[in-house]
Amino acid sequence: MAFCVKCGTQSVNNFCGNCGAPTSGPALITNAPTPSLGAAKSKTVAVLLAIFLSFWTWLYTYDRDKSKFWIGLGVGVASIILTAVGIGAIGVIGIYIWAIIDSATKAEGWYRDYPRG
């Protein structure tokens, strides 16, 4: 089993089935890309998660958005506490809008290259 030097796809043939580059020789195995823990993500899924679950969308891209998630969680908890005073909805609405805008305005490549980029 060898790995394509251009795209990293595994191949049992002398040429990559994905891009057509040669994959001959056991030396290419040492050049194999390190498998990432995450996979490419979908912008559509991220936007839908933002619409329906607010800041929880950042768990979908946690490797890159962990600080946003924790800020959203903190504001959410603070909003629950402030609900007793009557102003808790402001924080929740703000985080909801921020999550949707953040997910929708990221370039498609940001999700496609996740988590490498």
ABEGO torsion letter per residue (X at the ends): XBBBAAAGBBBABABBAAAGBBABEAAAAAABBBBBABBBBBAAAAAAAAAAAEAAAAAAAAAAAAAAAAAAAAAAAAAAAAAAAGAAAAAAAAAAAAAAAAAAABBAAAAAAOAAX
